[in-house]
C-alpha cells in the first residue's frame, strides 16, 4: 500500500528530518517525501520528537471497557462488518442491566473509562444517550465516559434539529467527559465517498470537533489508512488535524490504525497494510503533527507486538485494554490483551509503565 519511490534522493529526505528536528514545520510535499525515508532514520526522528514532549520515559495506558450500545446502523460503510440494518432480527440495543454488569467488571479491575460505541440507530434519540450517561454517572461516578462519535453527533443534530454545540451541551451535562474521534477514516472527501458515502463530509467531521472544543470538551483524533487513499491524502489528513489543533487544541491524542479487510462485506478484495506501513505512518504523523501531544498505538488491529514496536516510532501511549471490543472482532481480526501484558510490553521496550485516566492524568506508576 505504501507508494515509495527509489528515485528520491536520500539527502533530501534527511534534510527534511533535520528541518523538523530543528523545530520547523513540514509541508505537504515534505510529508509525502518522508514516506520514502529510511525506516530506522524515521524511527529515530519520531522518537526524538516524542522524547521532547515526554522526557520522563513513561508510556501510559488506560483500563477501559467498550460497551456496544447497538449494532443497528443506517450508514452502511463498505468496511464495516459489525452493523446490521434496521428491522433485522440480528439487531440489538444493549439494556441498562447489561451496561451495569459490564461496568461492575470494569470497576473490579480498577478501570476508569467506558467507551460507548454503536451504530447510527434511527430509534435512538438524544434522550436515550442522556439517560444512559446520567444513569452511569449516578451509579459509577468514578468512571469517565469517553463516548459517542462525530457521526453520531451529526445524526442527532439532524434528528433533534439542534446544533452540534447544543447536542454536546446536553451530553456533557449528563456526564460525557471526553469525545473519541472515530469515523475520521481519511479526511478527504474523494476517499470518504468511495468507502463510506453516507458519512458526513471531512469538513463536517472537523466542524463537529470544533463544536466539541467550544463546549469545553477534549477529544482524540483517528485515522484509518491502508485502503483506497494515496500517500498524499494521508498527509492531507495530518495537515487538517494539525490546522484544527492550532485553532482549538481540542485533541489530546492521535490514533492511527490500518484497514482490516478480512470479513468486510465490500472491501475484502483490498490487501491489508503491513507492519512497516503502520510504523511508518505512525512516525510520519508524529513528525507532521507537532501540536498533538499523545500518540496511541493501535493494538486492536495491529496486535500487541506491533503496538510495542510503535513505541520506537513516536507512540507514547498504549491506549486501553478495551474489554469486550466488538467492532474490529466482527471483521475476523481478534487481538486481546490485559493489564499485565501491557506493563510487560512497555517495560520490555525500555520504558516506564503508568496507568492513566481519560484526561491523561497518571493514576499509578507500575514499578
C-alpha positions as CSV (number, residue, x, y, z in Angstrom):
1,X,0.0,0.0,0.0
2,X,3.0,2.4,0.6
3,X,3.8,4.3,-2.6
4,X,7.5,4.6,-2.3
5,X,9.9,5.9,-4.9
6,X,13.5,4.7,-5.2
7,X,14.3,7.9,-7.2
8,X,14.0,10.2,-4.1
9,X,17.5,11.4,-3.1
10,X,18.2,10.2,0.5
11,X,19.9,13.5,1.3
12,X,16.6,15.3,0.5
13,X,14.7,13.2,3.0
14,X,17.5,13.6,5.6
15,X,17.3,17.4,5.2
16,X,13.6,17.3,5.8
17,X,14.1,15.4,9.0
18,X,16.8,17.8,10.1
19,X,14.4,20.7,9.4
20,X,11.8,19.1,11.6
21,X,14.2,18.3,14.4
22,X,15.3,21.9,14.3
23,X,11.8,23.0,15.2
24,X,10.3,23.9,11.8
25,X,7.0,22.7,10.4
26,X,6.8,20.4,7.4
27,X,4.7,21.0,4.3
28,X,2.5,18.6,2.3
29,X,5.3,17.9,-0.2
30,X,7.8,17.2,2.6
31,X,5.4,14.9,4.4
32,X,4.9,12.9,1.2
33,X,8.7,12.6,0.8
34,X,9.0,11.4,4.4
35,X,7.2,8.2,3.4
36,X,10.4,7.4,1.5
37,X,12.7,7.9,4.4
38,X,14.9,5.1,5.7
39,X,12.8,3.4,8.3
40,X,15.5,3.4,11.0
41,X,16.1,7.1,10.4
42,X,12.4,7.8,10.6
43,X,12.0,5.9,13.8
44,X,14.9,7.8,15.5
45,X,13.5,11.1,14.4
46,X,10.0,10.3,15.6
47,X,11.4,9.1,18.9
48,X,13.4,12.3,19.4
49,X,10.3,14.4,18.9
50,X,8.3,12.1,21.2
51,X,11.0,12.4,23.9
52,X,11.0,16.2,23.7
53,X,7.3,16.1,24.6
54,X,7.6,13.2,27.1
55,X,11.1,13.3,28.5
56,X,10.3,11.3,31.6
57,X,10.3,8.0,29.6
58,X,6.8,6.9,30.6
59,X,4.4,5.1,28.4
60,X,0.8,5.2,29.6
61,X,-2.3,3.1,29.3
62,X,-5.9,3.2,30.5
63,X,-8.1,0.5,31.8
64,X,-11.3,0.8,30.0
65,X,-14.2,-1.1,28.6
66,X,-16.1,-1.0,25.3
67,X,-19.9,-1.2,25.5
68,X,-21.6,-1.6,22.2
69,X,-24.8,0.4,22.6
70,X,-26.4,-1.0,19.4
71,X,-25.4,-2.8,16.2
72,X,-28.2,-1.3,14.2
73,X,-26.9,1.3,11.7
74,X,-28.1,3.1,8.6
75,X,-24.7,4.4,7.4
76,X,-23.7,1.2,5.6
77,X,-19.9,1.7,5.4
78,X,-18.2,-0.6,2.9
79,X,-15.6,-1.6,5.5
80,X,-17.9,-2.4,8.4
81,X,-18.7,-6.0,9.4
82,X,-20.3,-5.1,12.7
83,X,-23.6,-3.4,11.8
84,X,-27.0,-4.8,10.9
85,X,-29.7,-2.8,9.1
86,X,-32.9,-1.6,10.9
87,X,-35.6,-4.2,11.4
88,X,-33.1,-7.0,11.2
89,X,-33.6,-9.9,13.6
90,X,-29.9,-9.7,14.4
91,X,-30.2,-6.1,15.7
92,X,-30.0,-5.2,19.4
93,X,-29.9,-2.3,21.8
94,X,-27.9,-3.0,25.0
95,X,-30.1,-2.9,28.1
96,X,-29.1,-0.9,31.2
97,X,-28.7,-4.1,33.3
98,X,-26.1,-5.3,30.9
99,X,-24.3,-2.0,31.0
100,X,-24.2,-2.2,34.8
101,X,-22.7,-5.7,34.7
102,X,-20.0,-4.5,32.2
103,X,-19.2,-1.6,34.5
104,X,-19.1,-3.8,37.6
105,X,-16.5,-5.9,35.8
106,X,-14.5,-2.8,34.8
107,X,-14.6,-1.4,38.4
108,X,-13.4,-4.7,39.8
109,X,-10.4,-4.5,37.5
110,X,-9.6,-0.9,38.6
111,X,-10.8,0.5,35.4
112,X,-11.7,4.2,34.9
113,X,-13.1,4.7,31.4
114,X,-16.0,3.4,29.3
115,X,-16.4,3.8,25.6
116,X,-20.0,3.5,24.4
117,X,-20.0,2.9,20.7
118,X,-22.5,1.6,18.3
119,X,-24.3,2.2,15.0
120,X,-26.5,5.0,13.9
121,X,-29.7,3.6,15.1
122,X,-32.7,5.7,14.0
123,X,-34.7,4.6,17.0
124,X,-32.2,6.0,19.5
125,X,-32.6,9.7,20.1
126,X,-30.7,12.2,22.2
127,X,-32.8,11.4,25.2
128,X,-31.6,7.8,25.1
129,X,-28.0,8.8,25.4
130,X,-28.6,11.5,28.0
131,X,-30.5,9.0,30.2
132,X,-27.7,6.4,29.7
133,X,-25.0,8.8,30.7
134,X,-27.0,10.1,33.7
135,X,-27.6,6.5,35.0
136,X,-24.0,5.6,34.6
137,X,-22.8,8.7,36.5
138,X,-25.2,8.1,39.3
139,X,-24.0,4.5,39.8
140,X,-20.3,4.8,38.7
141,X,-19.2,8.4,39.4
142,X,-15.5,7.4,39.2
143,X,-15.9,6.2,35.6
144,X,-15.1,8.6,32.8
145,X,-17.5,8.5,29.8
146,X,-15.3,8.7,26.7
147,X,-18.0,8.1,24.2
148,X,-20.0,8.9,21.0
149,X,-18.5,9.8,17.6
150,X,-18.8,12.7,15.2
151,X,-21.2,10.6,13.0
152,X,-23.5,10.0,16.0
153,X,-23.4,13.7,16.8
154,X,-24.2,14.6,13.2
155,X,-27.2,12.3,13.2
156,X,-28.5,13.6,16.5
157,X,-28.2,17.2,15.1
158,X,-30.4,16.2,12.2
159,X,-32.9,14.1,14.2
160,X,-33.3,16.7,17.0
161,X,-32.9,19.8,14.8
162,X,-30.2,21.0,17.1
163,X,-26.7,22.4,16.5
164,X,-23.6,20.3,17.4
165,X,-22.9,22.5,20.3
166,X,-26.4,22.1,21.7
167,X,-26.1,18.3,21.5
168,X,-22.7,18.4,23.1
169,X,-24.0,20.6,25.9
170,X,-26.8,18.1,26.7
171,X,-24.4,15.1,26.7
172,X,-21.8,17.0,28.7
173,X,-24.4,17.9,31.4
174,X,-25.4,14.2,31.5
175,X,-21.8,13.1,32.1
176,X,-19.8,13.0,28.9
177,X,-16.2,13.5,29.9
178,X,-14.4,13.4,26.5
179,X,-15.0,12.6,22.9
180,X,-13.5,9.9,20.7
181,X,-12.6,10.8,17.1
182,X,-14.0,7.8,15.4
183,X,-15.1,7.9,11.8
184,X,-12.4,10.2,10.6
185,X,-11.1,7.4,8.3
186,X,-9.3,9.7,5.8
187,X,-10.3,13.4,5.9
188,X,-10.6,13.7,2.1
189,X,-14.0,13.6,0.5
190,X,-12.8,11.6,-2.5
191,X,-11.9,8.7,-0.2
192,X,-15.0,9.1,2.0
193,X,-17.4,9.0,-1.0
194,X,-15.8,5.7,-2.0
195,X,-15.7,3.8,1.3
196,X,-18.5,5.5,3.3
197,X,-20.6,7.7,1.1
198,X,-23.4,8.1,3.7
199,X,-21.0,9.5,6.3
200,X,-20.6,13.2,7.0
201,X,-18.0,15.1,4.9
202,X,-14.5,15.8,6.0
203,X,-15.4,19.4,6.8
204,X,-18.4,18.3,8.8
205,X,-16.2,16.0,10.9
206,X,-13.8,18.8,11.6
207,X,-16.7,21.2,12.4
208,X,-18.1,18.8,14.9
209,X,-14.7,18.6,16.6
210,X,-14.6,22.4,16.6
211,X,-18.0,22.4,18.4
212,X,-16.6,19.8,20.9
213,X,-13.9,22.3,21.7
214,X,-16.4,25.2,22.0
215,X,-18.3,23.4,24.8
216,X,-15.1,22.7,26.7
217,X,-14.6,19.0,25.9
218,X,-11.4,17.3,24.8
219,X,-11.2,14.7,22.0
220,X,-9.0,12.3,20.2
221,X,-8.3,12.1,16.5
222,X,-8.1,8.9,14.5
223,X,-7.1,7.7,11.1
224,X,-8.0,4.5,9.2
225,X,-5.5,4.1,6.4
226,X,-4.4,1.4,4.0
227,X,-7.4,1.1,1.7
228,X,-8.1,3.4,-1.3
229,X,-6.3,6.5,-0.2
230,X,-3.0,7.8,-1.6
231,X,0.0,8.8,0.4
232,X,-0.7,12.4,-0.4
233,X,-4.2,12.0,1.1
234,X,-2.7,10.6,4.3
235,X,-0.6,13.7,4.6
236,X,-3.5,16.0,3.9
237,X,-5.3,14.2,6.7
238,X,-2.4,15.0,9.0
239,X,-2.4,18.7,7.9
240,X,-6.1,19.1,8.5
241,X,-5.8,17.8,12.0
242,X,-2.8,20.0,12.7
243,X,-4.6,23.0,11.4
244,X,-7.7,22.4,13.7
245,X,-5.4,21.7,16.6
246,X,-3.7,25.1,16.0
247,X,-7.1,26.7,16.2
248,X,-8.6,24.8,19.2
249,X,-6.2,22.4,21.0
250,X,-9.1,20.0,21.1
251,X,-7.1,16.9,20.5
252,X,-5.3,15.1,23.4
253,X,-4.3,12.2,21.2
254,X,-3.9,10.7,17.7
255,X,-4.6,7.1,17.0
256,X,-3.9,5.5,13.5
257,X,-4.9,2.0,12.6
258,X,-4.9,0.0,9.4
259,X,-7.9,-1.1,7.4
260,X,-9.0,-4.6,8.4
261,X,-10.1,-6.4,5.3
262,X,-11.0,-9.9,6.5
263,X,-14.7,-10.2,7.0
264,X,-15.6,-6.8,5.5
265,X,-18.6,-7.0,3.1
266,X,-17.4,-5.0,0.1
267,X,-13.7,-4.3,0.6
268,X,-12.3,-7.7,1.3
269,X,-10.5,-7.7,-2.0
270,X,-8.1,-5.0,-0.8
271,X,-4.8,-6.2,0.7
272,X,-4.1,-5.4,4.3
273,X,-1.4,-2.9,5.2
274,X,1.7,-4.4,6.7
275,X,3.7,-3.7,9.8
276,X,6.2,-1.4,8.1
277,X,3.3,0.7,6.7
278,X,1.9,1.0,10.2
279,X,5.1,2.2,12.0
280,X,6.0,4.4,9.0
281,X,2.6,6.1,9.2
282,X,2.9,6.5,13.0
283,X,6.3,8.1,12.6
284,X,5.4,10.5,9.8
285,X,2.3,11.5,11.7
286,X,4.4,12.3,14.8
287,X,6.7,14.5,12.7
288,X,3.9,16.3,10.8
289,X,1.5,16.9,13.7
290,X,3.8,18.7,16.1
291,X,0.9,20.0,18.3
292,X,-0.8,16.8,19.3
293,X,0.9,15.6,22.5
294,X,-0.1,11.9,22.7
295,X,0.1,9.2,20.0
296,X,-1.6,5.9,20.8
297,X,-0.8,2.5,19.4
298,X,-3.5,0.6,17.6
299,X,-3.0,-2.8,19.1
300,X,-6.6,-3.9,18.3
301,X,-5.9,-4.0,14.6
302,X,-2.1,-4.4,14.6
303,X,-1.6,-6.8,17.5
304,X,0.3,-6.2,20.8
305,X,3.8,-6.9,19.4
306,X,3.4,-4.3,16.6
307,X,1.9,-1.9,19.2
308,X,5.1,-2.4,21.2
309,X,7.2,-1.7,18.1
310,X,5.3,1.5,17.5
311,X,6.8,2.8,20.8
312,X,10.1,3.1,18.8
313,X,8.3,5.2,16.1
314,X,6.8,8.0,18.1
315,X,4.0,6.5,20.2
316,X,3.9,7.2,23.9
317,X,0.6,5.6,24.9
318,X,-0.7,2.0,24.6
319,X,-4.4,3.1,24.7
320,X,-6.8,1.0,26.5
321,X,-7.3,-2.7,27.1
322,X,-10.8,-2.4,25.6
323,X,-12.6,-5.1,27.4
324,X,-15.2,-6.7,25.1
325,X,-14.2,-4.8,21.9
326,X,-16.7,-6.0,19.2
327,X,-16.3,-3.8,16.1
328,X,-12.9,-5.0,14.9
329,X,-13.6,-8.5,16.0
330,X,-16.5,-8.6,13.7
331,X,-14.1,-8.5,10.8
332,X,-12.4,-11.7,11.9
333,X,-9.4,-10.0,13.5
334,X,-9.1,-11.0,17.1
335,X,-6.4,-9.4,19.4
336,X,-6.8,-9.5,23.1
337,X,-4.6,-8.2,25.9
338,X,-4.7,-7.3,29.6
339,X,-3.0,-5.0,32.1
340,X,-0.1,-7.3,33.0
341,X,0.7,-7.8,29.3
342,X,0.6,-4.0,28.7
343,X,3.0,-3.5,31.6
344,X,5.4,-6.2,30.4
345,X,5.4,-4.9,26.8
346,X,6.1,-1.4,27.9
347,X,9.0,-2.4,30.2
348,X,10.5,-4.8,27.6
349,X,10.6,-1.8,25.2
350,X,12.7,0.1,27.7
351,X,10.1,2.5,29.2
352,X,8.3,3.0,32.5
353,X,4.7,1.9,32.6
354,X,1.9,4.0,34.2
355,X,-1.8,3.7,34.3
356,X,-3.7,7.0,33.4
357,X,-7.2,8.2,33.3
358,X,-9.2,9.6,30.3
359,X,-7.7,13.1,31.0
360,X,-4.1,11.6,30.8
361,X,-3.6,12.1,34.5
362,X,-1.3,9.3,35.9
363,X,-3.2,7.2,38.4
364,X,-0.3,4.9,39.4
365,X,3.2,4.0,38.3
366,X,3.7,0.3,37.6
367,X,7.1,-0.2,39.0
